[in-house]
């Protein structure tokens, strides 16, 4: 395809950010989805709203909120830098955080549906056989919910690849450090003769997006058939 070093770097960084974002988000998403699907507690509606808030907020607002929280001069950001040596602003790790926050609702929605539709009779049977709640969750509920978990992970991964507004607001657009595919495209369309490279990166983004959607659907169908046969 004749990609330049900038285009290759942006593509690889996007994949790196999306991978770590998905890895970071998945355990939290499972917890949130389980709480929303199975628990009854005061403030559940508020908790649900907070989890899904990134879906309705402008991404720039989310990025600004992250900047106010994790900025180098803010208490949390200063503590991370002083005690752990972690800097998020102008750093790819900050892009991971921004992508994770924006992708979390997609993870939770898919996984929550799986938890809600899991066969409670199988869980009850496992408990009657003496299995602990944790063992029931790990050996019965999670396998039954695996289609939704994997589908949500793939969609969340794709969402992380496409994140723009929160990322550029929180960590800026630094070539080789925070410049993911969307940020690189934005930079290229603003410079003379940048359109060919922008079109190439757009094509890569479309290809990854289509593959993620197709893979998500196929994995979910395959796993549901396997669970039903089992």
ZADO-1210 file (C-alpha; in nm, 4 decimals, padded with zeros to 6 digits):
<atoms>
<atom x="00.0000" y="00.0000" z="00.0000" code="UNK" pos="1"/>
<atom x="00.3042" y="00.2257" z="00.0198" code="UNK" pos="2"/>
<atom x="00.2353" y="00.3472" z="00.3715" code="UNK" pos="3"/>
<atom x="00.4659" y="00.6099" z="00.5151" code="UNK" pos="4"/>
<atom x="00.6340" y="00.5796" z="00.8543" code="UNK" pos="5"/>
<atom x="00.3728" y="00.8155" z="01.0019" code="UNK" pos="6"/>
<atom x="00.0859" y="00.6028" z="00.8697" code="UNK" pos="7"/>
<atom x="00.2408" y="00.2779" z="00.9947" code="UNK" pos="8"/>
<atom x="00.3125" y="00.4326" z="01.3340" code="UNK" pos="9"/>
<atom x="-00.0454" y="00.5606" z="01.3658" code="UNK" pos="10"/>
<atom x="-00.1905" y="00.2210" z="01.2696" code="UNK" pos="11"/>
<atom x="00.0312" y="00.0259" z="01.5112" code="UNK" pos="12"/>
<atom x="-00.0344" y="00.2747" z="01.7914" code="UNK" pos="13"/>
<atom x="-00.4099" y="00.2466" z="01.7350" code="UNK" pos="14"/>
<atom x="-00.3909" y="-00.1322" z="01.7632" code="UNK" pos="15"/>
<atom x="-00.1758" y="-00.1020" z="02.0759" code="UNK" pos="16"/>
<atom x="-00.4127" y="00.1463" z="02.2404" code="UNK" pos="17"/>
<atom x="-00.7202" y="-00.0591" z="02.1479" code="UNK" pos="18"/>
<atom x="-00.5644" y="-00.3792" z="02.2835" code="UNK" pos="19"/>
<atom x="-00.4729" y="-00.2314" z="02.6224" code="UNK" pos="20"/>
<atom x="-00.7992" y="-00.0416" z="02.6395" code="UNK" pos="21"/>
<atom x="-00.9969" y="-00.3632" z="02.5880" code="UNK" pos="22"/>
<atom x="-00.7838" y="-00.5508" z="02.8403" code="UNK" pos="23"/>
<atom x="-00.8353" y="-00.2763" z="03.0968" code="UNK" pos="24"/>
<atom x="-01.2071" y="-00.2382" z="03.0318" code="UNK" pos="25"/>
<atom x="-01.3181" y="-00.6018" z="03.0235" code="UNK" pos="26"/>
<atom x="-01.2982" y="-00.6860" z="03.3984" code="UNK" pos="27"/>
<atom x="-01.4687" y="-00.3588" z="03.4918" code="UNK" pos="28"/>
<atom x="-01.7361" y="-00.4139" z="03.2276" code="UNK" pos="29"/>
<atom x="-01.8077" y="-00.7657" z="03.3566" code="UNK" pos="30"/>
<atom x="-01.8485" y="-00.6303" z="03.7096" code="UNK" pos="31"/>
<atom x="-02.0747" y="-00.3442" z="03.5977" code="UNK" pos="32"/>
<atom x="-02.2837" y="-00.5719" z="03.3758" code="UNK" pos="33"/>
<atom x="-02.3238" y="-00.8276" z="03.6552" code="UNK" pos="34"/>
<atom x="-02.4286" y="-00.5583" z="03.9027" code="UNK" pos="35"/>
<atom x="-02.6840" y="-00.4134" z="03.6616" code="UNK" pos="36"/>
<atom x="-02.8189" y="-00.7524" z="03.5538" code="UNK" pos="37"/>
<atom x="-02.8386" y="-00.9331" z="03.8861" code="UNK" pos="38"/>
<atom x="-02.8210" y="-00.6934" z="04.1819" code="UNK" pos="39"/>
<atom x="-03.0877" y="-00.4729" z="04.3328" code="UNK" pos="40"/>
<atom x="-02.9476" y="-00.1784" z="04.5250" code="UNK" pos="41"/>
<atom x="-03.0200" y="00.1830" z="04.6076" code="UNK" pos="42"/>
<atom x="-02.8893" y="00.4112" z="04.3358" code="UNK" pos="43"/>
<atom x="-02.8945" y="00.1454" z="04.0626" code="UNK" pos="44"/>
<atom x="-03.0535" y="00.3863" z="03.8143" code="UNK" pos="45"/>
<atom x="-02.7842" y="00.6450" z="03.8873" code="UNK" pos="46"/>
<atom x="-02.5094" y="00.3829" z="03.8534" code="UNK" pos="47"/>
<atom x="-02.6555" y="00.2711" z="03.5198" code="UNK" pos="48"/>
<atom x="-02.6654" y="00.6314" z="03.3991" code="UNK" pos="49"/>
<atom x="-02.3032" y="00.6967" z="03.4974" code="UNK" pos="50"/>
<atom x="-02.1821" y="00.3816" z="03.3206" code="UNK" pos="51"/>
<atom x="-02.3614" y="00.4754" z="02.9982" code="UNK" pos="52"/>
<atom x="-02.2967" y="00.8493" z="03.0172" code="UNK" pos="53"/>
<atom x="-02.0111" y="00.8425" z="02.7598" code="UNK" pos="54"/>
<atom x="-02.2673" y="00.7293" z="02.4989" code="UNK" pos="55"/>
<atom x="-02.4578" y="01.0565" z="02.5200" code="UNK" pos="56"/>
<atom x="-02.1889" y="01.3067" z="02.6185" code="UNK" pos="57"/>
<atom x="-01.9763" y="01.4805" z="02.3552" code="UNK" pos="58"/>
<atom x="-01.6398" y="01.2995" z="02.3566" code="UNK" pos="59"/>
<atom x="-01.4683" y="01.6346" z="02.4085" code="UNK" pos="60"/>
<atom x="-01.6511" y="01.6692" z="02.7412" code="UNK" pos="61"/>
<atom x="-01.5263" y="01.3257" z="02.8482" code="UNK" pos="62"/>
<atom x="-01.1720" y="01.4188" z="02.7465" code="UNK" pos="63"/>
<atom x="-01.1916" y="01.7462" z="02.9357" code="UNK" pos="64"/>
<atom x="-01.3168" y="01.5601" z="03.2426" code="UNK" pos="65"/>
<atom x="-01.0193" y="01.3242" z="03.2185" code="UNK" pos="66"/>
<atom x="-00.7871" y="01.6208" z="03.1828" code="UNK" pos="67"/>
<atom x="-00.9331" y="01.7810" z="03.4951" code="UNK" pos="68"/>
<atom x="-00.8893" y="01.4521" z="03.6821" code="UNK" pos="69"/>
<atom x="-00.5541" y="01.3243" z="03.5588" code="UNK" pos="70"/>
<atom x="-00.3769" y="01.6437" z="03.4567" code="UNK" pos="71"/>
<atom x="-00.0231" y="01.6817" z="03.5902" code="UNK" pos="72"/>
<atom x="-00.1312" y="01.9683" z="03.8172" code="UNK" pos="73"/>
<atom x="-00.4374" y="01.7857" z="03.9505" code="UNK" pos="74"/>
<atom x="-00.4271" y="01.5780" z="04.2716" code="UNK" pos="75"/>
<atom x="-00.4843" y="01.2389" z="04.1049" code="UNK" pos="76"/>
<atom x="-00.2505" y="01.3060" z="03.8147" code="UNK" pos="77"/>
<atom x="00.0185" y="01.4499" z="04.0398" code="UNK" pos="78"/>
<atom x="-00.0054" y="01.1492" z="04.2735" code="UNK" pos="79"/>
<atom x="00.0253" y="00.9027" z="03.9845" code="UNK" pos="80"/>
<atom x="00.3311" y="01.0822" z="03.8561" code="UNK" pos="81"/>
<atom x="00.4972" y="01.1264" z="04.1967" code="UNK" pos="82"/>
<atom x="00.4371" y="00.7825" z="04.3478" code="UNK" pos="83"/>
<atom x="00.4129" y="00.5552" z="04.0433" code="UNK" pos="84"/>
<atom x="00.5949" y="00.7525" z="03.7765" code="UNK" pos="85"/>
<atom x="00.2886" y="00.7348" z="03.5512" code="UNK" pos="86"/>
<atom x="00.2183" y="01.0295" z="03.3227" code="UNK" pos="87"/>
<atom x="-00.1053" y="01.0214" z="03.1247" code="UNK" pos="88"/>
<atom x="-00.1215" y="01.3594" z="02.9517" code="UNK" pos="89"/>
<atom x="00.0665" y="01.3660" z="02.6168" code="UNK" pos="90"/>
<atom x="00.1238" y="00.9923" z="02.6616" code="UNK" pos="91"/>
<atom x="-00.0209" y="00.6851" z="02.4901" code="UNK" pos="92"/>
<atom x="-00.1317" y="00.5530" z="02.8287" code="UNK" pos="93"/>
<atom x="-00.3702" y="00.8469" z="02.8493" code="UNK" pos="94"/>
<atom x="-00.5089" y="00.7488" z="02.5098" code="UNK" pos="95"/>
<atom x="-00.5768" y="00.4036" z="02.6551" code="UNK" pos="96"/>
<atom x="-00.7742" y="00.5590" z="02.9430" code="UNK" pos="97"/>
<atom x="-00.9741" y="00.7809" z="02.7081" code="UNK" pos="98"/>
<atom x="-01.0551" y="00.4887" z="02.4779" code="UNK" pos="99"/>
<atom x="-01.1503" y="00.2676" z="02.7726" code="UNK" pos="100"/>
<atom x="-01.3952" y="00.5227" z="02.9106" code="UNK" pos="101"/>
<atom x="-01.5608" y="00.5717" z="02.5730" code="UNK" pos="102"/>
<atom x="-01.5793" y="00.1966" z="02.5005" code="UNK" pos="103"/>
<atom x="-01.7067" y="00.0881" z="02.8436" code="UNK" pos="104"/>
<atom x="-02.0801" y="00.1331" z="02.7655" code="UNK" pos="105"/>
<atom x="-02.0556" y="-00.0926" z="02.4588" code="UNK" pos="106"/>
<atom x="-01.8869" y="-00.3632" z="02.6642" code="UNK" pos="107"/>
<atom x="-02.1455" y="-00.3372" z="02.9412" code="UNK" pos="108"/>
<atom x="-02.4535" y="-00.3401" z="02.7173" code="UNK" pos="109"/>
<atom x="-02.3496" y="-00.6587" z="02.5348" code="UNK" pos="110"/>
<atom x="-02.2359" y="-00.8425" z="02.8479" code="UNK" pos="111"/>
<atom x="-02.5407" y="-00.7357" z="03.0498" code="UNK" pos="112"/>
<atom x="-02.7774" y="-00.8891" z="02.7952" code="UNK" pos="113"/>
<atom x="-02.5851" y="-01.2164" z="02.8179" code="UNK" pos="114"/>
<atom x="-02.6059" y="-01.2201" z="03.1970" code="UNK" pos="115"/>
<atom x="-02.9782" y="-01.1443" z="03.1856" code="UNK" pos="116"/>
<atom x="-03.0505" y="-01.4250" z="02.9390" code="UNK" pos="117"/>
<atom x="-02.8271" y="-01.6896" z="03.1019" code="UNK" pos="118"/>
<atom x="-03.0251" y="-01.9944" z="03.2165" code="UNK" pos="119"/>
<atom x="-03.0912" y="-01.9427" z="03.5887" code="UNK" pos="120"/>
<atom x="-03.1986" y="-02.3088" z="03.6241" code="UNK" pos="121"/>
<atom x="-02.8455" y="-02.4273" z="03.5471" code="UNK" pos="122"/>
<atom x="-02.7085" y="-02.1866" z="03.8066" code="UNK" pos="123"/>
<atom x="-02.9608" y="-02.3114" z="04.0620" code="UNK" pos="124"/>
<atom x="-02.8699" y="-02.6725" z="03.9851" code="UNK" pos="125"/>
<atom x="-02.5015" y="-02.5972" z="04.0422" code="UNK" pos="126"/>
<atom x="-02.5795" y="-02.4342" z="04.3757" code="UNK" pos="127"/>
<atom x="-02.7892" y="-02.7369" z="04.4786" code="UNK" pos="128"/>
<atom x="-02.4847" y="-02.9564" z="04.4083" code="UNK" pos="129"/>
<atom x="-02.2867" y="-02.7518" z="04.6577" code="UNK" pos="130"/>
<atom x="-02.1035" y="-02.5106" z="04.4302" code="UNK" pos="131"/>
<atom x="-02.0115" y="-02.1761" z="04.5851" code="UNK" pos="132"/>
<atom x="-02.1462" y="-01.8540" z="04.4290" code="UNK" pos="133"/>
<atom x="-01.8023" y="-01.7808" z="04.2840" code="UNK" pos="134"/>
<atom x="-01.7723" y="-02.1280" z="04.1339" code="UNK" pos="135"/>
<atom x="-02.1222" y="-02.1003" z="03.9866" code="UNK" pos="136"/>
<atom x="-02.0268" y="-01.7697" z="03.8296" code="UNK" pos="137"/>
<atom x="-01.6982" y="-01.8989" z="03.6858" code="UNK" pos="138"/>
<atom x="-01.8130" y="-02.2438" z="03.5742" code="UNK" pos="139"/>
<atom x="-02.1741" y="-02.1793" z="03.4684" code="UNK" pos="140"/>
<atom x="-02.2625" y="-01.8125" z="03.4209" code="UNK" pos="141"/>
<atom x="-01.9463" y="-01.6991" z="03.2418" code="UNK" pos="142"/>
<atom x="-01.9472" y="-01.9842" z="02.9861" code="UNK" pos="143"/>
<atom x="-02.3170" y="-01.9219" z="02.9143" code="UNK" pos="144"/>
<atom x="-02.2460" y="-01.5499" z="02.8719" code="UNK" pos="145"/>
<atom x="-01.9335" y="-01.5948" z="02.6612" code="UNK" pos="146"/>
<atom x="-02.1003" y="-01.4989" z="02.3297" code="UNK" pos="147"/>
<atom x="-02.1996" y="-01.1590" z="02.4655" code="UNK" pos="148"/>
<atom x="-01.8644" y="-01.1094" z="02.6359" code="UNK" pos="149"/>
<atom x="-01.6669" y="-01.1793" z="02.3195" code="UNK" pos="150"/>
<atom x="-01.9036" y="-00.9780" z="02.1001" code="UNK" pos="151"/>
<atom x="-01.8822" y="-00.6844" z="02.3399" code="UNK" pos="152"/>
<atom x="-01.5029" y="-00.7112" z="02.3503" code="UNK" pos="153"/>
<atom x="-01.4735" y="-00.7030" z="01.9728" code="UNK" pos="154"/>
<atom x="-01.7084" y="-00.4041" z="01.9441" code="UNK" pos="155"/>
<atom x="-01.5270" y="-00.2284" z="02.2285" code="UNK" pos="156"/>
<atom x="-01.1944" y="-00.2926" z="02.0555" code="UNK" pos="157"/>
<atom x="-01.3287" y="-00.1396" z="01.7351" code="UNK" pos="158"/>
<atom x="-01.4676" y="00.1584" z="01.9279" code="UNK" pos="159"/>
<atom x="-01.1278" y="00.2145" z="02.0865" code="UNK" pos="160"/>
<atom x="-00.9679" y="00.2190" z="01.7423" code="UNK" pos="161"/>
<atom x="-01.2046" y="00.4936" z="01.6302" code="UNK" pos="162"/>
<atom x="-01.1823" y="00.7148" z="01.9392" code="UNK" pos="163"/>
<atom x="-01.1012" y="01.0772" z="01.8549" code="UNK" pos="164"/>
<atom x="-01.2638" y="01.3533" z="02.0621" code="UNK" pos="165"/>
<atom x="-01.1767" y="01.2388" z="02.4138" code="UNK" pos="166"/>
<atom x="-00.8265" y="01.1380" z="02.3069" code="UNK" pos="167"/>
<atom x="-00.7263" y="01.4625" z="02.1387" code="UNK" pos="168"/>
<atom x="-00.8698" y="01.6667" z="02.4263" code="UNK" pos="169"/>
<atom x="-00.6971" y="01.4620" z="02.6960" code="UNK" pos="170"/>
<atom x="-00.3595" y="01.3696" z="02.5459" code="UNK" pos="171"/>
<atom x="-00.3380" y="01.5988" z="02.2400" code="UNK" pos="172"/>
<atom x="-00.2093" y="01.4895" z="01.8983" code="UNK" pos="173"/>
<atom x="00.1567" y="01.3979" z="01.9336" code="UNK" pos="174"/>
<atom x="00.3072" y="01.2098" z="01.6384" code="UNK" pos="175"/>
<atom x="00.4513" y="00.8767" z="01.7450" code="UNK" pos="176"/>
<atom x="00.3112" y="00.9041" z="02.0986" code="UNK" pos="177"/>
<atom x="-00.0632" y="00.9729" z="02.0953" code="UNK" pos="178"/>
<atom x="-00.1404" y="01.0066" z="01.7237" code="UNK" pos="179"/>
<atom x="-00.3790" y="00.7203" z="01.6542" code="UNK" pos="180"/>
<atom x="-00.5541" y="00.6600" z="01.3207" code="UNK" pos="181"/>
<atom x="-00.8337" y="00.9182" z="01.3671" code="UNK" pos="182"/>
<atom x="-00.5892" y="01.1819" z="01.4882" code="UNK" pos="183"/>
<atom x="-00.3500" y="01.1119" z="01.2017" code="UNK" pos="184"/>
<atom x="-00.6344" y="01.1450" z="00.9490" code="UNK" pos="185"/>
<atom x="-00.7366" y="01.4748" z="01.1085" code="UNK" pos="186"/>
<atom x="-00.3796" y="01.6043" z="01.0777" code="UNK" pos="187"/>
<atom x="-00.3370" y="01.4887" z="00.7183" code="UNK" pos="188"/>
<atom x="-00.6537" y="01.6533" z="00.5854" code="UNK" pos="189"/>
<atom x="-00.5283" y="01.9879" z="00.7149" code="UNK" pos="190"/>
<atom x="-00.1976" y="01.9903" z="00.5261" code="UNK" pos="191"/>
<atom x="-00.1261" y="02.0261" z="00.1524" code="UNK" pos="192"/>
<atom x="-00.0951" y="01.6952" z="-00.0318" code="UNK" pos="193"/>
<atom x="-00.2149" y="01.5063" z="00.2740" code="UNK" pos="194"/>
<atom x="-00.5303" y="01.3703" z="00.1136" code="UNK" pos="195"/>
<atom x="-00.3795" y="01.0501" z="-00.0382" code="UNK" pos="196"/>
<atom x="-00.2397" y="00.9439" z="00.2994" code="UNK" pos="197"/>
<atom x="-00.5663" y="01.0368" z="00.4700" code="UNK" pos="198"/>
<atom x="-00.7558" y="00.8201" z="00.2195" code="UNK" pos="199"/>
<atom x="-00.5228" y="00.5270" z="00.2837" code="UNK" pos="200"/>
<atom x="-00.5745" y="00.5534" z="00.6606" code="UNK" pos="201"/>
<atom x="-00.9482" y="00.5904" z="00.6074" code="UNK" pos="202"/>
<atom x="-00.9429" y="00.2684" z="00.4071" code="UNK" pos="203"/>
<atom x="-00.7546" y="00.0922" z="00.6870" code="UNK" pos="204"/>
<atom x="-01.0073" y="00.2196" z="00.9415" code="UNK" pos="205"/>
<atom x="-01.3007" y="00.1019" z="00.7285" code="UNK" pos="206"/>
<atom x="-01.1424" y="-00.2390" z="00.6796" code="UNK" pos="207"/>
<atom x="-01.0817" y="-00.2862" z="01.0529" code="UNK" pos="208"/>
<atom x="-01.4335" y="-00.1660" z="01.1336" code="UNK" pos="209"/>
<atom x="-01.5997" y="-00.4038" z="00.8865" code="UNK" pos="210"/>
<atom x="-01.3892" y="-00.6971" z="01.0045" code="UNK" pos="211"/>
<atom x="-01.4728" y="-00.6223" z="01.3684" code="UNK" pos="212"/>
<atom x="-01.8481" y="-00.6098" z="01.3016" code="UNK" pos="213"/>
<atom x="-01.8461" y="-00.9269" z="01.0922" code="UNK" pos="214"/>
<atom x="-01.6260" y="-01.1113" z="01.3425" code="UNK" pos="215"/>
<atom x="-01.8454" y="-01.0007" z="01.6324" code="UNK" pos="216"/>
<atom x="-02.1602" y="-01.1364" z="01.4665" code="UNK" pos="217"/>
<atom x="-01.9974" y="-01.4631" z="01.3576" code="UNK" pos="218"/>
<atom x="-01.8366" y="-01.5312" z="01.6950" code="UNK" pos="219"/>
<atom x="-02.1644" y="-01.4698" z="01.8756" code="UNK" pos="220"/>
<atom x="-02.3577" y="-01.7010" z="01.6429" code="UNK" pos="221"/>
<atom x="-02.0929" y="-01.9747" z="01.6653" code="UNK" pos="222"/>
<atom x="-02.0704" y="-01.9627" z="02.0430" code="UNK" pos="223"/>
<atom x="-02.4477" y="-01.9599" z="02.0924" code="UNK" pos="224"/>
<atom x="-02.4792" y="-02.2699" z="01.8730" code="UNK" pos="225"/>
<atom x="-02.2015" y="-02.4382" z="02.0682" code="UNK" pos="226"/>
<atom x="-02.3644" y="-02.3543" z="02.4020" code="UNK" pos="227"/>
<atom x="-02.7021" y="-02.4839" z="02.2792" code="UNK" pos="228"/>
<atom x="-02.5461" y="-02.8106" z="02.1611" code="UNK" pos="229"/>
<atom x="-02.3686" y="-02.8448" z="02.4955" code="UNK" pos="230"/>
</atoms>
